[in-house]
Amino acid sequence: MDMCALNRPFDEMIDFRSKMEAQAIIFLIHRIIDETYTLCNSDIIEYEWSQIPMMEKKSLVKKIMDLAKEKITLNQDVTELAKEFESYGMKDYDALHLASSILGRCDCFISTDDKFVKKAKKNTDKIKVFNPLEFYIFEVLN
């Protein structure tokens, strides 16, 4: 999960989609707690977390991050793969998240950023990339 997905349950619920994505993330958190899935942390997630200005939200997101059983370290292989993804028009942090997840051998990556999800799906087949709602539907149907 990227930082926008980790933050979603604590965002203002201004529209129906935000509410549904938050519920899908909460569902996923329960599946992480019961060890159906494993959450991976990364250096890039930790950096983005350090930039959250609101202390209460920062504390809540940290509780989710603490569920991670694995941590993916930023290294030269990650940055090289991220540069390839940047050449496809991905933002630097998005590219680093995706590269970290692939090289960390994650099964899937979840983001609420539609533009990123679309680019990631178009430019790699090395990992399944989902919006939280897509993941929820995938999970329920399988």
C-alpha positions, 0 to 999 in steps of 0.5 A: 500500500502506498501512503494515500491508501494508508491515509484513506481511513483517516481522510475526510469522507467528502464523497461516497467513493472515499467512504467506500475506499476507507471501508475497503482499506479497513477490510484489508487491515483486518485481513492483515491482522488475521494474517491472511495477508502480509503488509510490507513496509518500505523506506519510501513509506517511512519517509512519506509518513515522516512528512505527515504534518497532523500528529493524530493522523500520523499516529493512526497511520503508524499503527497500521505501518506497525502491522508490517512483517517485512520492510523493503530497503531502498537500494540501487536496484529499486532506484534503477527500476523506479527510473524506468517507471518514471520514464513512463510518466510516473511520479518519483515516489509512485515509481519508488513504491512500485519498484520497492513492491516488485523487488520486495516480491509483493503479490500486489500493490494498492493505491487510491491514486487512479492515475498511478494505478492506470499507469502501473497496470499499463507498464508492468505485469510483475505485480498486480496493482489495485485501487482498494475497491478493486482489491475488495471485489477481487478478494470477495470473488476469489 
